[in-house]
Amino acid sequence: MPIEIKIRKNEPVDRALRRLKKKLERENIIKDVRAKRYNEKPTERRRRKVKVMAFTQMLRDRHSQ
């Protein structure tokens, strides 16, 4: 299903592009494309996920103090 936006009457193109980017961001399409740009080994994927989990836990611990 392609993502599309309709340009409103008298709407500048840059504003329409901004709406398109926001829509792509909300649906995680940009994140998926960037993640699939290069092949990632399963060990690298696990290592990255563990690193993200540790960072979020550190933020939670810091916030709860």
N, C-alpha and C positions, 0 to 999 in steps of 0.2 A: 504494500500500500504506500504510494508515494506521498510525501509530505508536500503540501502546497498551501499557499496563502493567496488570497485575492487582494489585489491592490485596490484600495478604496478610491473614490473619486477625489481628485485634487490632493492625493497623498504623495509626499515625496518618496523617492525610491529608497533613500537611506533609512527612512522610518519603516518601510516594508521589509527591508533587509534585516533590520533590528528585530522585527516581529518574527521573521523566519528563524533567526538565530536563537531567539528565546524558545521557540517551539521545539527546535532541534535539541536544545539543552534540556528542556523539560522531559523529553522522551529518551534521553541518554544516548542519542544517536552519535553525537560527536565523541563522547567518551568511548563508545564501542569501536568507532572507526580508528581512533588513536590507539586503542588497545590492540587492535588486530593489524596495525600497520606492520609490525614486526612479529616474527614467530617468537613465542616465549615458552621456554622449557617448563615442564611441570614443577621442577624444583624452584625455578625462579618465581613462578606464580605463587607457590606456597610461601616462599621467603618474603615476597612483597605483601601478601595478605597478613602474615604474622607481624610484619613491621607496622602495617596500618593498624592492626588490632592493638599493638603495644602503644602506639601513639594515642589512639582514642582512649585507652584505659588511663594513660598518664593525664590526659585532659580531664577525664572524669574525676580522677583522684584529686587533681589540683582544684577543680570546681567545688568538690564536696568539703574542702577544708575551710 
